[in-house]
Amino acid sequence: MLAAACTYRGGTDTPVVRKLSWFSYLDGTDIRSTCASGILDRYRLVYNARYTEQIRSYELVADAAGGAYLTARARNADPNMLDLSFPDVQAPWRWRKSTAHLSPEAFAELRKRLLDSGFGAAPPVGLRLYSQEFYWVASGCVNGVYHFAAWTHPSPAFAKFAVPAFLFAHDDTGVAVNQPRELYGEGRFQEAGGGRNHTYTRFTLQVGQNGLSGASGLF
């Protein structure tokens, strides 16, 4: 499953780890493998705003009081080379990160938005996720049960997806959101500003019964 992709076991803040285990990270492999009755609920939501333009990630872990800890991460495709510093030469490719604590009321609101958007129902099996388009994926362990869902733009499901506004309001990374837009013709598959022969990272994923069932066009 997810051929040529390493299993994610943590360390997504490290650029090399993130790239090698990206598909596994999107699939929520680590969440699924540890999901069991009695553990605290956990969610991961990832926004692919054209992979070569921007990616954003939101990790939530419930606390014992009914609230949750939220870690937001974001990265644009064209790193600011002014951030290059010694000895951390990978700094331009690292996530911008912020953390926040959600009150029980705020966490309950997020859960409701997820449920209203179809999270917890059957996943959209067969849905294809193209790296050069806009989509969200969500994985989570809720009450000891693993769930996976995905929403692609444009679609009725994406238009009704009620979670992004909430997450963006609690995102202090300082990275402006790359809002979804209409893509036409070759623009759906080319990097912004790239010519016909421009080489860049692109891949296609497909939703399966309980996560991602395959990948093509790997790094």
Secondary structure, 3 states (H helix, E strand, C coil): CCCCCCCCCCCCCCHHHHHHCHHHHHHCHHHHHHCCCCCCCEEEEEEEECCCCEEEEEEEEECCCCCEEEEEEEEECCCCHHHCCCCCCCHHHCCEEEEEEECHHHHHHHHHHHHHCCCCCCCCCCCEEECCCEEEEEEEEECCEEEEEEEECCCHHHHHCCCHHHHHHCCCCCCCCCCCCCCCHHHHCCCCCCCCCCCCCCCEEEEECCEEEEEECCC
